[in-house]
Amino acid sequence: MSEMILVLDFGGQYNQLIARRVRENNVYCEVHTGLSIEKIRALNPSGIILTGGPQSVYADNAFLPPIEIFSLNVPILGICYGAQAMAKILGGEVKPAQTGEYGKTDVELIGTSKLFANVEKKSVTWMSHTDRIFSVPESFSVTASTKNCPVAAMENPAKNFYAVQFHPEVVHTVEGKKIFANFVDICGCKRNWRMSSFVAESVKNLREKIGGGKVLCALSGGVDSSVAAVLLSKAVGKNLTCVFVDHGLLRKNEAAEVEAAFKNYDLNFVKIDAGERFLSKLRGVTEPERKRKIIGEEFIRVFEDVAKKIGAVDYLVQGTIYPDVIESGLGKSAVIKSHHNVGGLPDFVDFKEIVEPLRLLFKDEVRQAGRELGLPENLVSRQPFPGPGLGIRIIGEVTADKVAIVQDADAIYREEIFKAGVDKNLSQYFAALTNMRSVGVMGDGRTYDFAIALRAVQTDDFMTAEAAQLPWDVLSRAANRIVNEVKGVNRVLYDCTTKPPATIEFE
Ligand code: XMP
């Protein structure tokens, strides 16, 4: 393994972002929780970052890093809780602040610091703390302060120990990326890690782990499961079976595209055409949650039938990526929509272990890995698509005719958006079939046809979203083509609602 920066995780919300900021500097980075000093030594990191976390370092049960890390002779950066942990362990004092700081906060640098090389003297940072460092350990100096936090940063440059109370990993810290770049330099990293190294390393590790074992993967055609499958195929070839269930609710030509993409790889690709089966289960069903449940359950039944034929496997592959890890870790409150992901199918398959080769990556990193693995661009840059597919983009009962209508309208809309070059600014965009008919006039005759709704949203996290302000000419061209080319549609509406109160999908 080439050089690596180790992130010791103390439970903060932004911890995986830290790894990403390091990887953006072409340095490999891993996030670990609760490592012993022996394990840390074995990883032989070039530097260590202590993350934020919800605890107080002076609490009885405070979770602190092993004290020996400060004798490893590697640079250490403490962030928020990590900064306070460094202060506490090395003899400084941490107490509740009279005034906590939350959100954007002005910071001013003091003196010169290698960590802040080329960083503006005054800038905005992101703060989120109730405790603060009151006195710094011996041989440390204060290198930044804010109005309510006199020790916003401290360091002992002789030992390469650095600490910041603010969160440089969050985009709101304007100079955050420079701070990570500087820390990477302090660690002496050569910046020679590339996504190709991740791919090569993962293939090697998967091969070692799996050996001659049998592996099963449920392919949805989405980016994550496709990249996971190809990674596995590189590692174990024909010991991998990928099952692709076409529920008939995919976008136009999508099933054929997925099949074509996987033809080029060494694996057992099993495609199940289950469209009829799904449609018959959905007949007469109009309630959104019921539709979602039926599609989710039927998916499992189809997969189960195939799995039975394959028999026992050693490993089940899941395309879990880091944001899924965060979401499942936080626990859910009210169920707004019961999400169905084709990855989550382990209960009925006889297997020993789950492999999740992408669990440390963010979406754009997964796309990058997919490109490295030679997956076609149309698959790699695919926008998110819900497990229940077009089933939840057809309001009311799902029929074969309606699926064809929404597929055709959606294909036209996507094509127009792509041709206009506006797709890069959109997080998700699609057509949905409203269950509403209205009167129109075509030729000299009256029509009574469906209305298509077009949606395009911009979002960072899909929890909240803005309706995109699409150029009018793109919308009108798409609308014009849809009413002319798609039989059964005589009206096109644009959805300009934000989430909340609407959701991104219609059901
Ligand atoms: P909503 O409609 O809840 O969607 O605002 C947020 C994001 O989640 C996607 N979505 C799903 N993804 N299984 C999935 O894998 C599902 O059942 C599902 N439902 C919604 C949706 O496309 C959007 O990106």
Boltz pocket constraint, residues with backbone or C-beta under 6 A from the ligand:
constraints:
  - pocket:
      binder: B
      contacts: [[A, 337], [A, 338], [A, 339], [A, 340], [A, 341], [A, 384], [A, 385], [A, 386], [A, 387], [A, 388], [A, 428], [A, 462], [A, 499], [A, 502], [A, 503], [A, 504], [A, 505], [A, 506]]
      max_distance: 6.0
